[in-house]
C-alpha cells in the first residue's frame, strides 16, 4: 500500500508525461472486493471501481494507475473551473472523475455510457469520490437521430470496447452479448446547457454519427472536441476528416507527450492509417 500523499491537480497539470507517470506509479494501489470487482487508486488521487475481467483498460489501470497519459494530461491542462464538459463513452469513469473535478463545483460534467454494467461502475466511482452533485450520468447511446434504440455489443473480456452494431449482427455467445439501448443526439442531450466547452468522444466507430447529431451544439457553443479516429472504422474516412476540418478550420493530432500538433488529412490517412488517433478540434489553439 502506497504511503505517498495524494497527487494534487496543479501537480498533474504541470508535469510532463514521464513526471506524471512516475508520480502516479508511486501512489497506485488496489484491492479486490470480490465478484470481479476491484477498487484502484488512479492518477494518484481518485478511487475507481474496475471490472477485473477487462483485459485491456482494467489490467493497465490496476497495475499503473493511469490510462492514455497523453490524453489525461491534455484534459488536465485544458478543462477549467466553471466549464461544462461531456464525456462520450465514459466507460468505468476514469476520465469522468478527472473532468468532474476539473470543472469544479460551479461546472458540470455529462458522462454518457450506454453499457449498463459500465454505467453502474461509473456511478459508484463518481459517488465514492464526492463528485455526484456536479455529474449527470446518461445511460444511452448517441447518434444522428434523437429517438429509437440500438444494439450494443459488449465483449465479455473487453467491456471497454462495447460498440453499436447492425441489427443483423449475431455474436458468438462465448465472446459477448447484445443489449438494446436507447439512442438520442448530443444536441438534445445538451439542449438545456447554457455552455458546452469540452467534449471527448470515444465511441468505437460511432464518432461520425455522433457528430452528425451535434451540429447545433457546435454552432452554438463552439466546444473543443477530442475525437478518437481510425480510418478503418468509416466508410468514407477522408470525407469525415474533411467535414471536421471544414467545421473547425484545421485538425490537430494529440501526440504521446500530450501536445496537440497540426496535421493534414493525408498524414492521418496514410502515415497513421493503421492507428487510433486522437483528433483535437478547436476554434482557439489548445494549451
C-alpha positions as CSV (number, residue, x, y, z in Angstrom):
1,X,0.0,0.0,0.0
2,X,1.4,3.4,-1.0
3,X,2.1,5.9,1.7
4,X,2.7,8.9,-0.6
5,X,0.3,11.8,-0.2
6,X,-2.4,12.3,-2.8
7,X,-1.3,13.9,-6.0
8,X,-2.7,17.5,-6.4
9,X,-4.4,18.6,-9.6
10,X,-1.9,21.5,-10.0
11,X,0.9,19.0,-10.0
12,X,-0.7,16.9,-12.6
13,X,-1.2,19.9,-14.8
14,X,2.4,20.9,-14.5
15,X,4.0,17.5,-15.0
16,X,5.3,16.2,-18.3
17,X,4.5,12.7,-19.3
18,X,7.4,11.0,-17.5
19,X,7.0,13.0,-14.3
20,X,3.2,12.2,-14.3
21,X,3.7,8.5,-14.8
22,X,6.4,8.3,-12.1
23,X,4.3,10.2,-9.6
24,X,1.2,8.1,-10.2
25,X,3.1,4.8,-10.1
26,X,4.3,5.8,-6.6
27,X,0.7,6.1,-5.4
28,X,-1.1,3.3,-7.2
29,X,-2.7,0.6,-5.0
30,X,-5.7,-1.7,-5.5
31,X,-7.9,-4.0,-3.5
32,X,-10.0,-6.9,-4.8
33,X,-13.6,-6.7,-3.5
34,X,-15.0,-9.9,-4.9
35,X,-17.5,-10.5,-7.7
36,X,-15.0,-9.5,-10.4
37,X,-14.6,-6.0,-8.8
38,X,-11.5,-4.2,-7.7
39,X,-11.0,-0.7,-6.3
40,X,-7.9,1.1,-7.5
41,X,-6.2,4.4,-6.8
42,X,-5.9,6.2,-10.2
43,X,-4.0,9.4,-11.0
44,X,-2.6,9.3,-7.5
45,X,-5.9,10.8,-6.4
46,X,-9.2,9.1,-7.2
47,X,-10.8,5.8,-6.2
48,X,-12.1,3.9,-9.3
49,X,-14.1,0.7,-9.4
50,X,-12.8,-1.7,-12.1
51,X,-14.2,-4.9,-13.6
52,X,-11.3,-7.3,-13.3
53,X,-12.4,-9.2,-16.4
54,X,-11.5,-6.3,-18.5
55,X,-8.1,-7.3,-20.1
56,X,-7.2,-4.1,-21.7
57,X,-8.1,-0.9,-19.8
58,X,-8.7,-2.7,-16.5
59,X,-5.4,-4.6,-16.5
60,X,-3.3,-1.5,-17.2
61,X,-5.1,0.7,-14.7
62,X,-4.9,-1.8,-11.9
63,X,-1.1,-2.0,-12.3
64,X,-0.3,1.5,-13.4
65,X,-3.0,3.8,-12.0
66,X,-3.3,5.7,-15.3
67,X,-4.5,5.2,-18.9
68,X,-3.5,7.1,-22.0
69,X,-1.5,9.6,-20.0
70,X,-1.2,11.9,-23.1
71,X,-5.0,12.4,-23.1
72,X,-5.1,12.6,-19.3
73,X,-2.6,15.5,-19.3
74,X,-4.3,17.2,-22.2
75,X,-7.6,17.2,-20.3
76,X,-5.9,18.4,-17.1
77,X,-4.3,21.3,-19.0
78,X,-7.4,22.4,-21.0
79,X,-10.5,21.9,-18.8
80,X,-11.1,24.7,-16.3
81,X,-13.4,25.5,-13.4
82,X,-16.9,26.6,-14.4
83,X,-16.9,24.7,-17.7
84,X,-19.4,22.1,-19.0
85,X,-17.6,19.0,-20.2
86,X,-19.2,16.0,-21.9
87,X,-17.5,12.5,-21.7
88,X,-19.0,10.4,-24.5
89,X,-18.1,6.8,-24.0
90,X,-17.3,7.3,-20.3
91,X,-16.9,3.6,-19.6
92,X,-15.9,2.9,-16.0
93,X,-15.3,6.6,-15.3
94,X,-11.6,7.2,-15.4
95,X,-11.8,10.4,-17.4
96,X,-15.1,11.3,-15.8
97,X,-13.6,11.6,-12.4
98,X,-10.8,13.9,-13.7
99,X,-13.2,16.0,-15.7
100,X,-15.7,16.3,-12.9
101,X,-13.0,17.7,-10.5
102,X,-11.6,20.0,-13.2
103,X,-14.9,21.7,-13.9
104,X,-15.3,22.5,-10.2
105,X,-18.4,22.9,-8.1
106,X,-19.9,25.5,-10.5
107,X,-19.2,23.5,-13.6
108,X,-20.9,20.4,-14.9
109,X,-19.9,17.0,-16.3
110,X,-22.2,15.0,-18.5
111,X,-21.0,11.4,-18.6
112,X,-22.5,9.3,-21.4
113,X,-22.3,5.5,-21.2
114,X,-24.7,3.1,-22.9
115,X,-23.4,-0.1,-21.3
116,X,-25.5,-0.6,-18.1
117,X,-22.8,-2.6,-16.4
118,X,-20.1,0.0,-17.0
119,X,-22.5,2.8,-16.1
120,X,-23.1,1.2,-12.7
121,X,-19.4,1.2,-12.0
122,X,-19.2,4.7,-13.3
123,X,-21.9,6.0,-10.9
124,X,-20.4,4.2,-7.9
125,X,-16.9,5.7,-8.6
126,X,-18.3,9.2,-9.1
127,X,-20.3,8.9,-5.9
128,X,-17.4,7.5,-3.9
129,X,-15.2,10.5,-4.9
130,X,-17.9,13.0,-3.9
131,X,-18.5,14.3,-7.4
132,X,-22.1,13.2,-8.0
133,X,-23.5,16.6,-7.4
134,X,-21.8,18.1,-10.4
135,X,-22.1,15.0,-12.7
136,X,-25.0,14.0,-14.9
137,X,-24.8,10.3,-15.9
138,X,-26.7,9.4,-19.1
139,X,-27.2,5.7,-19.8
140,X,-27.7,5.8,-23.5
141,X,-26.0,5.9,-26.9
142,X,-25.6,9.0,-29.1
143,X,-26.3,9.1,-32.8
144,X,-27.7,11.2,-35.6
145,X,-31.3,10.8,-34.6
146,X,-33.0,11.7,-31.3
147,X,-35.2,8.6,-30.8
148,X,-35.2,4.8,-31.0
149,X,-33.0,2.0,-29.9
150,X,-29.7,0.5,-31.0
151,X,-27.9,-2.8,-30.4
152,X,-24.8,-2.6,-28.2
153,X,-22.3,-5.4,-28.5
154,X,-20.4,-5.9,-25.2
155,X,-17.3,-8.2,-25.4
156,X,-17.0,-10.4,-22.3
157,X,-13.3,-9.8,-21.9
158,X,-13.2,-6.2,-23.0
159,X,-16.2,-4.2,-21.8
160,X,-14.3,-1.0,-22.7
161,X,-14.8,-1.8,-26.4
162,X,-18.6,-2.1,-26.4
163,X,-19.9,-0.8,-29.7
164,X,-23.1,-0.2,-31.6
165,X,-23.7,-2.9,-34.3
166,X,-26.1,-3.6,-37.1
167,X,-29.4,-5.2,-36.2
168,X,-28.4,-8.3,-38.1
169,X,-25.2,-8.8,-36.1
170,X,-25.2,-12.2,-34.2
171,X,-22.3,-12.6,-31.7
172,X,-20.9,-15.9,-30.6
173,X,-22.3,-16.3,-27.0
174,X,-18.9,-17.2,-25.7
175,X,-17.5,-13.9,-27.0
176,X,-20.0,-11.3,-26.0
177,X,-23.6,-10.3,-25.6
178,X,-26.1,-7.8,-27.2
179,X,-28.0,-5.2,-25.3
180,X,-30.8,-2.9,-26.5
181,X,-30.0,0.7,-25.5
182,X,-31.9,4.0,-26.1
183,X,-30.5,6.5,-28.6
184,X,-30.5,10.3,-28.7
185,X,-28.4,13.1,-30.1
186,X,-25.9,15.2,-28.4
187,X,-27.9,18.2,-29.5
188,X,-30.9,17.0,-27.5
189,X,-28.7,15.9,-24.6
190,X,-27.1,19.4,-24.3
191,X,-30.2,21.5,-25.2
192,X,-30.6,22.8,-21.6
193,X,-26.9,23.7,-21.2
194,X,-26.0,27.4,-21.1
195,X,-22.5,26.5,-22.2
196,X,-20.6,23.5,-23.6
197,X,-16.8,23.9,-23.5
198,X,-15.2,20.5,-23.9
199,X,-16.3,17.2,-25.4
200,X,-14.4,13.9,-25.5
201,X,-15.8,11.3,-27.9
202,X,-14.5,7.7,-27.8
203,X,-17.3,5.5,-29.3
204,X,-15.6,2.7,-31.2
205,X,-16.5,3.8,-34.6
206,X,-19.8,5.7,-33.9
207,X,-17.9,9.1,-33.9
208,X,-19.2,10.0,-37.3
209,X,-22.9,9.6,-36.5
210,X,-22.5,11.3,-33.1
211,X,-21.0,14.4,-34.8
212,X,-23.9,14.4,-37.3
213,X,-26.2,14.7,-34.3
214,X,-24.4,17.7,-32.6
215,X,-24.4,20.4,-35.3
216,X,-26.5,22.7,-33.2
217,X,-24.1,22.2,-30.2
218,X,-21.1,23.1,-32.3
219,X,-22.7,26.1,-33.9
220,X,-24.0,27.4,-30.5
221,X,-21.1,26.7,-28.2
222,X,-18.0,26.0,-30.4
223,X,-16.7,23.5,-27.9
224,X,-13.2,21.9,-28.0
225,X,-13.5,18.4,-29.3
226,X,-11.3,15.4,-28.7
227,X,-12.3,12.6,-31.0
228,X,-10.9,9.1,-31.5
229,X,-10.3,8.4,-35.2
230,X,-9.4,5.2,-37.0
231,X,-9.8,5.2,-40.8
232,X,-10.8,1.5,-40.8
233,X,-14.0,2.3,-38.9
234,X,-15.6,4.6,-41.5
235,X,-16.9,4.0,-45.0
236,X,-15.5,7.4,-46.1
237,X,-12.7,8.3,-43.7
238,X,-11.4,11.1,-45.9
239,X,-14.9,12.7,-46.2
240,X,-15.3,12.5,-42.4
241,X,-12.0,14.3,-41.9
242,X,-12.8,16.9,-44.4
243,X,-16.1,17.6,-42.7
244,X,-14.4,18.0,-39.4
245,X,-11.7,20.3,-40.9
246,X,-14.4,22.3,-42.6
247,X,-16.2,22.9,-39.3
248,X,-13.1,23.9,-37.2
249,X,-10.7,25.1,-39.9
250,X,-7.9,22.8,-39.0
251,X,-7.0,19.4,-37.5
252,X,-4.6,18.6,-34.7
253,X,-3.4,15.2,-33.5
254,X,-2.6,14.5,-29.9
255,X,0.9,13.2,-29.6
256,X,2.3,11.0,-26.8
257,X,3.5,14.0,-24.9
258,X,0.0,15.4,-24.6
259,X,0.6,18.2,-27.1
260,X,-1.9,18.9,-30.0
261,X,0.1,19.0,-33.2
262,X,-1.2,20.3,-36.5
263,X,-1.8,17.5,-39.0
264,X,-3.1,17.1,-42.6
265,X,-5.9,14.7,-43.7
266,X,-3.3,12.9,-45.9
267,X,-1.0,12.1,-43.0
268,X,-3.9,10.9,-40.8
269,X,-5.0,8.5,-43.6
270,X,-1.5,7.4,-44.8
271,X,1.1,7.9,-42.1
272,X,-1.3,7.0,-39.2
273,X,-3.8,5.0,-41.2
274,X,-3.3,1.8,-39.1
275,X,-3.5,3.6,-35.8
276,X,-6.1,5.0,-33.4
277,X,-5.6,8.8,-33.4
278,X,-7.0,11.4,-31.0
279,X,-8.0,14.4,-33.0
280,X,-8.2,17.8,-31.4
281,X,-10.6,20.4,-32.9
282,X,-11.0,23.9,-31.5
283,X,-11.5,27.4,-32.7
284,X,-8.6,28.5,-30.5
285,X,-5.3,26.7,-30.1
286,X,-5.4,24.5,-27.0
287,X,-2.8,24.6,-24.3
